[in-house]
Amino acid sequence: MKVIIVKDKLAGGKEGFKLFDEALKNGAKVFGLATGSTPVTTYDELTASDLDFSQSTSINLDEYIGLGSDHPQSYRYFMQQHLFNKKPFAHSYVPDGLNQNTEEATKNYDKIIEANPIDLQILGLGRNGHIGFNEPGTDPKSLTHKIKLTQSTIDANARFFDKATDVPQYAYSMGIGSILKSKKILLEAYGSEKSAIVKAMIEGPITSDVPASYLQKHADVTVVLDEDAASKL
Ligand code: GLP
């Protein structure tokens, strides 16, 4: 893993931008995208730039089950607000949170990923080490699947909802196996509350207790951290 430590998330956004810029210039066609507060500074850099994604495809990691694209906390809505409205892609895929047929929703998404191999995948990091919504214990070979969110994730994401009980209990997520197939991976993490899990991800054993530790097996991962997130390394 290549680790880049910067002063703060604004500087991190500039590092993230560089990887998108470079990938695009090197012919990348498919970008794997993430939600959460972490990638926002990178998306801000992208929207402020003249990079053109109108010939590119984007595939998002995950979506809450039960939330449609017009729900302000759905990940589709988030992507529209933070990136797609200003920087449209030719095709943008997000799992269909309103499809309650798990088999159909997950298989359809796997077909999309198979047909559009991801050149660059951006990731955030959950406080418990999840990537996408792959919670601790997830099979490292997993493809797209339905996940029951842990209480720690529900609590962490409750800040975006009126009350914790409004947070959906389930999500569809690309699997760890799907993520590891990406040619290049960029993981960003900011803030002291991520420092312990950042250390476990980079220096700890490869274990399903810390899903992000499987990234150690990938040949091309860049980790961008601010000084707080890097403080325990
Ligand atoms: C959610 C998302 C993850 C994200 C994580 C961290 O659970 N499914 O993809 O990495 O939150 O969020 P934040 O970036 O806000 O810390």
Boltz pocket constraint, residues with backbone or C-beta under 6 A from the ligand:
constraints:
  - pocket:
      binder: B
      contacts: [[A, 34], [A, 35], [A, 36], [A, 37], [A, 38], [A, 39], [A, 61], [A, 62], [A, 123], [A, 124], [A, 125], [A, 126], [A, 127], [A, 130], [A, 131], [A, 132], [A, 133], [A, 153], [A, 157]]
      max_distance: 6.0
